[in-house]
Amino acid sequence: MGWGGGSDVASDAITSFKKHNVPDSLRRELYIDLIESLRSLDWDTCDECFGEDPVFDEAMEVMWRRWCEKHGHDYSKLFGDSS
């Protein structure tokens, strides 16, 4: 994947999900699956999609919380606690 290629894919998915009125709860789960898939392909520019859809931003928070839990980090110390 080229530089920022994952962000292009994610941004296109965000646009499509919103265009087709995918419900928030389903969008969140789809974003989590998409993020996991792109991250496995070394997507490291995920912050480029912040602000395009609040549900995407929530999915990213879920992913970071999972990462912190898996690696023994305190999410609130790294990112502040938004819960």
Secondary structure, DSSP 8 states (H G I E B T S, - for coil): --TTHHHHHHHHHHHHHHHTT--HHHHHHHHHHHHHHHHHTT---GGGGTTS-HHHHHHHHHHHHHHHHHHT--HHHHH----
